[in-house]
Amino acid sequence: MGTIDVHTHSVPRGWPDLGAGFPWLRVDSEREAVIMVGSREFRRVQSDCWDAEVRLRDMDADGVDIQVVSPTPVFFGYDAPAGEAERISRVFNDLALEVCAPAGDRLIPFCQVPLQDTDAACRELERAVAAGHRGVEIGNHVGDRDLDDAGIVTFLQHAAALDVPVFVHPWDLPGSPRLNRWMAQWLTGMPAETHLSILAMILGGTFDQVPDSLRICFAHGGGSFAFWLGRVENAWHRRSDIIATSEQPPSAYVGRFSVDSVVFEPAALRLLVDTLGAEQVMVGSDYPYPLGERPVADVVRRADFLDDAARELILRGNALRFLGEAGARA
């Protein structure tokens, strides 16, 4: 049985004009295009973003049986008015189904929702799941609202009630002259943003308000959380006047969420396994983007500290549990 990759992205080859300020696609050839935001080039992409045949060929080369295919976060539209964001979500969710349709047994679509409006987000989640999506990807924040915001907590409660898995991806990274060099937004900002979001769910009380049945995974190895859990735990006990805002200390929540394996080195993967448990780590690649891992799951296969049972959990078993009945059917 092949690997299940829970962290990949797609870009449709075209979409309707969304209006000024929204992303559009400059198609340069059959195989290449550029995501544009206004007149700014955001990212050059290739046909592996939209062509199922290309994706399947790469999956076969890497021993990947199933991909979870999530939106590219630039399309979230969280800064748009709620009605516009709901329209954008509908457009991209419907197009994502078309991307995955040629291989519905191997390409599992995750939708996006207008997370800035709780009612609209819940409504679009229901519509998208009814149409064929099997999970949802959300950004790690909406402006200054983190994952402990009351509206986002309500959405997560709704996802749990619908038994829909949630994949959290960092986006809208802060920029500054210091961060705009060397892709530092991606090299330091993504880990920090993801760490902050896990803290929000712990210290902000989200995990205390959502049921244990919520299946939620954080991208990019959970950022820097595993490395600094001890620091957070120490602060919770020593500065309880400020930090002890959750019902339990931070370490008590490590079984409540999963992370992917996009950490590239066995030593980093070992930290994840030692801190969170092998049952909470799943293969992710960030396919097809250049900062992702190829071949997929290379770090898992190189990790000589894993026994066969733990390796099988990370390569496939945990993802089946994360995907629930949909994954089991696949």
C-alpha positions as CSV (number, residue, x, y, z in Angstrom):
1,M,0.0,0.0,0.0
2,G,1.4,3.4,-1.0
3,T,1.9,6.6,0.9
4,I,-0.8,9.1,1.6
5,D,0.3,12.7,1.2
6,V,-1.9,15.1,3.3
7,H,-0.3,18.4,2.2
8,T,-0.4,19.3,-1.5
9,H,-1.9,22.2,-3.4
10,S,-3.7,22.9,-6.7
11,V,-4.3,25.9,-8.9
12,P,-7.0,25.7,-11.5
13,R,-5.9,26.6,-15.0
14,G,-8.5,29.4,-15.2
15,W,-11.3,31.1,-13.4
16,P,-13.8,33.9,-14.0
17,D,-12.7,37.5,-13.5
18,L,-13.1,38.1,-9.8
19,G,-12.7,41.8,-10.0
20,A,-10.0,44.3,-9.1
21,G,-7.6,43.2,-6.4
22,F,-8.3,39.5,-6.6
23,P,-5.9,37.0,-8.0
24,W,-5.9,36.1,-11.7
25,L,-3.8,33.7,-13.8
26,R,-1.5,34.8,-16.6
27,V,-1.2,31.8,-18.8
28,D,2.1,31.7,-20.6
29,S,1.9,28.3,-22.2
30,E,0.1,25.0,-21.9
31,R,2.5,24.0,-19.1
32,E,3.3,27.3,-17.4
33,A,1.4,30.2,-15.8
34,V,1.8,32.9,-13.2
35,I,-0.5,33.7,-10.4
36,M,-1.0,37.5,-10.5
37,V,-2.3,39.7,-7.7
38,G,-3.1,42.9,-9.5
39,S,0.0,43.7,-11.5
40,R,2.3,41.8,-9.2
41,E,3.7,38.4,-9.9
42,F,2.9,36.2,-6.9
43,R,4.1,32.8,-8.0
44,R,5.0,31.0,-11.2
45,V,3.3,27.6,-11.5
46,Q,3.3,24.7,-13.9
47,S,0.8,22.2,-15.1
48,D,1.4,19.9,-12.1
49,C,-0.9,22.4,-10.3
50,W,-3.9,21.5,-12.5
51,D,-3.2,18.5,-14.6
52,A,-4.2,15.3,-12.9
53,E,-2.2,13.2,-15.3
54,V,1.0,15.0,-14.4
55,R,0.2,14.7,-10.7
56,L,-0.4,11.0,-11.0
57,R,2.8,10.4,-12.8
58,D,4.7,12.2,-10.0
59,M,2.8,10.3,-7.4
60,D,3.7,7.0,-9.0
61,A,7.3,8.0,-9.2
62,D,7.4,8.7,-5.5
63,G,5.2,5.8,-4.3
64,V,2.3,8.0,-3.3
65,D,-1.1,6.3,-3.5
66,I,-3.3,9.2,-2.5
67,Q,-2.9,13.0,-2.3
68,V,-5.0,15.4,-0.3
69,V,-5.4,18.4,-2.6
70,S,-5.9,21.7,-0.9
71,P,-6.3,25.3,-2.2
72,T,-3.3,27.5,-2.6
73,P,-3.8,30.0,0.3
74,V,-3.5,33.2,-1.8
75,F,-7.0,32.4,-3.0
76,F,-8.6,32.4,0.5
77,G,-9.9,36.0,0.1
78,Y,-10.2,36.5,3.9
79,D,-9.7,40.3,3.5
80,A,-12.7,40.6,1.1
81,P,-16.2,41.4,2.2
82,A,-18.0,38.2,3.3
83,G,-20.3,38.0,0.3
84,E,-17.4,38.3,-2.1
85,A,-15.3,35.8,-0.2
86,E,-18.1,33.3,-0.2
87,R,-18.4,33.7,-4.0
88,I,-14.6,33.2,-4.4
89,S,-14.8,30.1,-2.3
90,R,-17.6,28.6,-4.4
91,V,-15.6,29.3,-7.6
92,F,-12.4,27.7,-6.4
93,N,-14.1,24.8,-4.7
94,D,-16.0,23.9,-7.8
95,L,-12.9,24.1,-9.9
96,A,-10.9,22.0,-7.4
97,L,-13.4,19.2,-7.9
98,E,-12.7,19.4,-11.6
99,V,-8.9,19.2,-11.0
100,C,-9.4,16.0,-8.9
101,A,-12.2,14.4,-10.9
102,P,-10.0,12.4,-13.3
103,A,-8.6,10.4,-10.4
104,G,-11.2,10.6,-7.7
105,D,-9.9,7.5,-6.0
106,R,-6.4,9.0,-5.6
107,L,-6.9,12.8,-5.4
108,I,-8.9,13.9,-2.4
109,P,-10.2,17.5,-2.6
110,F,-10.2,19.8,0.5
111,C,-12.3,23.0,0.2
112,Q,-11.8,26.5,1.4
113,V,-14.3,28.7,3.2
114,P,-14.8,32.4,3.9
115,L,-13.5,32.1,7.4
116,Q,-14.0,35.8,8.2
117,D,-17.8,35.2,8.4
118,T,-18.8,32.2,10.5
119,D,-22.2,31.7,9.0
120,A,-20.9,31.9,5.5
121,A,-18.0,29.6,6.3
122,C,-20.3,27.0,7.8
123,R,-22.7,27.3,4.9
124,E,-19.9,26.9,2.3
125,L,-18.4,23.9,4.1
126,E,-21.8,22.1,4.0
127,R,-22.2,22.9,0.3
128,A,-18.7,21.9,-0.6
129,V,-18.8,18.6,1.3
130,A,-22.2,17.8,-0.3
131,A,-20.5,18.4,-3.7
132,G,-17.7,16.0,-3.1
133,H,-15.0,17.7,-0.9
134,R,-13.7,15.5,1.9
135,G,-12.1,18.1,4.2
136,V,-11.3,21.8,4.5
137,E,-8.1,23.8,4.5
138,I,-8.1,27.1,6.5
139,G,-5.5,29.8,7.0
140,N,-3.9,30.1,10.4
141,H,-5.5,33.5,11.1
142,V,-7.9,36.1,9.7
143,G,-6.3,39.5,10.0
144,D,-5.6,39.8,13.7
145,R,-8.1,37.1,14.7
146,D,-6.3,33.9,15.6
147,L,-7.7,30.4,15.9
148,D,-9.1,31.2,19.4
149,D,-11.5,33.8,17.9
150,A,-15.1,33.0,18.9
151,G,-16.3,32.8,15.3
152,I,-13.5,30.5,14.2
153,V,-14.1,28.3,17.3
154,T,-17.7,28.0,16.2
155,F,-16.6,27.0,12.7
156,L,-14.3,24.3,14.1
157,Q,-17.1,23.0,16.3
158,H,-19.2,22.8,13.1
159,A,-16.5,20.9,11.3
160,A,-16.3,18.5,14.2
161,A,-20.1,18.0,14.1
162,L,-19.9,17.3,10.4
163,D,-17.0,14.9,10.9
164,V,-14.9,16.9,8.5
165,P,-11.1,17.0,8.9
166,V,-9.4,20.4,9.0
167,F,-5.9,21.2,7.6
168,V,-4.3,24.5,8.9
169,H,-1.9,26.3,6.6
170,P,0.1,29.5,7.4
171,W,-0.6,32.4,5.1
172,D,-0.5,36.2,4.8
173,L,2.9,36.2,6.4
174,P,4.2,39.4,8.0
175,G,6.7,41.4,6.0
176,S,9.5,43.8,6.8
177,P,12.9,44.8,5.3
178,R,14.4,42.1,7.5
179,L,12.0,39.4,6.4
180,N,12.0,40.3,2.7
181,R,15.4,38.8,2.1
182,W,16.4,35.2,1.4
183,M,12.7,34.2,1.4
184,A,12.8,34.8,5.2
185,Q,9.0,35.0,5.3
186,W,8.9,31.4,4.3
187,L,12.0,30.3,6.2
188,T,11.1,31.9,9.6
189,G,7.6,33.3,9.2
190,M,5.8,30.1,8.3
191,P,7.2,28.2,11.3
192,A,6.5,31.1,13.7
193,E,3.0,31.6,12.4
194,T,2.1,27.9,12.7
195,H,3.6,27.8,16.3
196,L,1.5,30.8,17.2
197,S,-1.7,29.2,15.9
198,I,-1.2,26.1,17.9
199,L,-0.6,28.2,21.0
200,A,-3.8,30.1,20.3
201,M,-5.7,26.8,20.2
202,I,-4.1,25.8,23.5
203,L,-3.8,29.0,25.5
204,G,-6.8,30.6,23.9
205,G,-8.9,27.7,25.0
206,T,-10.0,26.4,21.6
207,F,-9.1,22.8,22.5
208,D,-11.2,23.2,25.7
209,Q,-14.2,24.3,23.6
210,V,-14.1,21.9,20.7
211,P,-14.7,18.2,21.0
212,D,-12.0,15.6,21.0
213,S,-13.4,14.3,17.8
214,L,-12.1,17.3,15.9
215,R,-9.5,16.0,13.4
216,I,-7.1,18.9,12.8
217,C,-3.6,18.9,11.3
218,F,-1.0,21.7,11.1
219,A,1.2,22.1,8.1
220,H,5.0,22.3,8.0
221,G,5.6,20.0,11.0
222,G,3.6,22.3,13.3
223,G,6.2,25.0,12.8
224,S,8.5,25.5,15.8
225,F,6.0,24.2,18.4
226,A,7.7,20.9,19.1
227,F,11.0,22.5,19.7
228,W,9.6,25.1,22.1
229,L,6.9,23.1,23.9
230,G,9.2,22.9,27.0
231,R,9.5,26.7,27.0
232,V,5.7,27.1,26.8
233,E,5.2,24.5,29.5
234,N,7.7,26.3,31.8
235,A,6.0,29.6,31.2
236,W,2.5,28.1,31.9
237,H,3.7,27.0,35.4
238,R,6.0,29.9,36.3
239,R,3.9,32.7,35.0
240,S,0.4,31.3,35.6
241,D,-0.9,34.8,36.1
242,I,-0.4,35.4,32.4
243,I,0.0,32.1,30.6
244,A,-2.3,29.6,32.4
245,T,-5.4,30.5,30.4
246,S,-6.1,26.9,29.3
247,E,-7.8,24.3,31.5
248,Q,-4.6,22.1,31.4
249,P,-0.9,22.7,30.8
250,P,0.2,22.8,27.2
251,S,1.7,19.3,27.2
252,A,-1.8,17.8,27.9
253,Y,-3.0,18.9,24.4
254,V,-0.3,17.2,22.2
255,G,-2.7,14.4,21.4
256,R,-5.4,16.7,20.1
257,F,-3.8,17.6,16.8
258,S,-1.5,16.2,14.0
259,V,1.3,17.7,12.0
260,D,2.8,16.9,8.7
261,S,6.3,15.6,8.1
262,V,7.7,18.5,5.9
263,V,10.8,19.0,8.1
264,F,13.3,17.5,5.7
265,E,15.8,16.0,8.2
266,P,15.5,12.9,10.3
267,A,16.6,14.7,13.4
268,A,13.7,17.1,13.1
269,L,11.3,14.3,12.4
270,R,12.6,12.5,15.5
271,L,11.8,15.6,17.6
272,L,8.2,15.5,16.3
273,V,7.8,11.8,17.0
274,D,9.4,12.2,20.5
275,T,7.3,15.2,21.4
276,L,3.9,14.5,19.7
277,G,4.0,10.7,19.2
278,A,4.3,8.8,16.0
279,E,0.5,8.6,15.9
280,Q,0.3,12.4,15.4
281,V,2.6,12.8,12.3
282,M,1.5,12.3,8.7
283,V,3.4,12.6,5.4
284,G,3.1,15.9,3.8
285,S,5.1,17.2,0.9
286,D,3.8,20.7,-0.1
287,Y,3.7,19.4,-3.7
288,P,4.1,20.8,-6.3
289,Y,5.9,23.9,-4.9
290,P,9.7,24.1,-4.9
291,L,10.1,24.4,-1.2
292,G,8.4,21.0,-0.8
293,E,9.9,17.6,-0.4
294,R,10.7,15.4,-3.4
295,P,10.7,12.5,-3.4
296,V,7.7,12.6,-1.1
297,A,8.3,11.0,2.3
298,D,12.1,10.8,1.8
299,V,12.7,12.0,5.4
300,V,10.4,9.3,6.7
301,R,12.2,6.6,4.8
302,R,15.6,7.9,5.9
303,A,14.6,8.0,9.6
304,D,16.4,4.9,10.9
305,F,15.0,5.5,14.4
306,L,11.5,4.5,13.2
307,D,10.5,0.9,13.5
308,D,8.3,-0.6,10.9
309,A,5.0,0.0,12.8
310,A,5.8,3.7,13.4
311,R,6.9,4.2,9.8
312,E,3.7,2.6,8.5
313,L,1.6,4.9,10.7
314,I,3.3,8.0,9.4
315,L,3.3,6.9,5.7
316,R,-0.4,5.9,5.7
317,G,-2.2,4.7,8.8
318,N,-2.5,8.1,10.5
319,A,-3.8,9.7,7.3
320,L,-6.5,7.1,7.0
321,R,-7.6,8.0,10.6
322,F,-7.4,11.7,9.8
323,L,-9.5,11.3,6.7
324,G,-12.0,9.2,8.5
325,E,-14.5,7.2,6.5
326,A,-13.6,9.0,3.3
327,G,-10.0,7.9,3.7
328,A,-11.0,4.4,4.5
329,R,-13.2,4.2,1.4
330,A,-10.2,5.5,-0.7
